[in-house]
Amino acid sequence: MPDDAASPAREVFLSESAARRIRELRAAEGNDALMLRLAVSGGGCSGFSYNFSLDAARKDDDRAFDRHGVTLLVDETSLDLLAGSTIDYVEEMIGSAFAVKNPNAASTCGCGSSFSV
């Protein structure tokens, strides 16, 4: 299965701010092999929820998106709901977090961690 050979509609993008934060997390963990994994699961107040984690291993059904010197992993099932999305890292007075700008979401919850299609 090719890495990034799919059409742009089947890609997920990563902002420079998100990439910078991933590099910081890798440095804090002392592991340059860590990649950001984004998955979608059922649940949350809007139907689906975003799940972020750091992972050093790629799974067979993962698509890897290399952006700004880091790698974002998304499994094929989640990619159907995330295609065309941009992952950003936002820092606000109330806190900092990864945020998903998902063009497939019909609605999102107030906290931005869940969505519906």
C-alpha positions in Angstrom: 0.0 0.0 0.0 1.6 3.4 -1.0 2.2 6.0 1.7 1.1 9.3 0.3 0.2 8.3 -3.3 -3.5 8.8 -2.8 -5.5 11.8 -4.1 -5.5 15.0 -2.1 -8.9 14.2 -0.8 -7.5 11.1 1.0 -4.7 13.1 2.7 -4.5 14.7 6.2 -2.4 17.8 6.7 -0.4 19.0 9.6 0.3 22.6 10.5 3.8 23.8 11.3 2.6 24.5 14.9 1.5 20.9 15.3 4.7 19.6 13.9 6.7 21.8 16.3 4.7 20.4 19.2 5.3 16.9 18.1 9.1 17.6 17.9 8.9 19.0 21.5 7.1 15.9 22.7 9.6 13.6 21.0 12.4 15.5 22.7 10.7 15.4 26.1 10.3 11.6 25.7 13.9 11.2 24.4 12.6 9.3 21.4 12.9 10.7 17.9 11.0 7.7 16.4 7.7 8.9 18.0 4.9 9.7 15.5 1.6 11.4 16.2 -1.3 8.9 15.8 -4.8 10.3 15.1 -7.8 7.9 15.2 -11.5 8.3 15.2 -13.7 6.3 17.5 -17.4 6.1 18.2 -18.6 8.1 21.2 -18.2 11.7 22.4 -21.1 14.1 22.7 -21.4 14.4 18.9 -21.1 10.8 17.8 -17.4 10.4 17.0 -14.3 11.5 18.9 -10.7 12.3 18.0 -8.0 10.3 19.8 -4.4 11.5 19.8 -1.4 9.4 20.9 2.3 9.1 20.3 3.4 5.9 18.8 6.8 4.6 17.7 5.4 1.7 15.5 3.4 1.8 12.3 0.6 -0.7 11.9 -0.3 -2.5 8.7 -3.4 -0.4 8.1 -1.8 2.9 8.8 -1.3 5.7 6.3 1.7 7.8 7.1 1.8 11.5 6.3 5.2 13.1 6.5 4.9 16.8 7.2 7.4 19.4 8.4 9.9 16.7 9.6 7.4 14.6 11.6 5.0 11.8 10.8 1.3 11.6 11.3 -0.3 8.2 11.4 -4.0 7.6 10.5 -5.6 4.2 10.1 -7.5 3.5 6.9 -10.9 3.4 8.7 -10.3 6.8 10.4 -9.0 8.3 7.2 -12.5 7.9 5.7 -13.7 10.4 8.3 -10.6 12.6 8.3 -9.8 13.0 4.6 -8.9 16.6 3.8 -8.5 17.5 7.5 -5.8 19.7 9.0 -4.3 19.0 12.4 -3.2 22.2 14.2 -1.8 22.9 17.7 -3.5 25.8 19.4 -2.3 27.6 22.5 -5.0 29.7 24.3 -5.3 31.2 27.7 -7.6 28.3 28.8 -5.1 25.6 27.6 -3.2 24.1 24.7 -4.2 21.2 22.5 -4.2 19.6 19.1 -7.2 20.6 17.1 -8.7 19.1 14.0 -10.2 21.2 11.2 -12.3 18.5 9.6 -14.2 19.4 6.4 -16.3 16.2 6.7 -17.8 17.2 10.1 -21.4 18.3 9.8 -21.2 19.5 13.4 -18.8 19.6 16.4 -19.1 19.8 20.1 -18.1 22.9 22.0 -14.8 21.4 23.1 -13.9 20.4 19.6 -13.0 16.9 20.5 -16.0 15.2 19.0 -18.0 15.6 15.8 -20.8 14.1 13.6 -21.0 13.5 9.9 
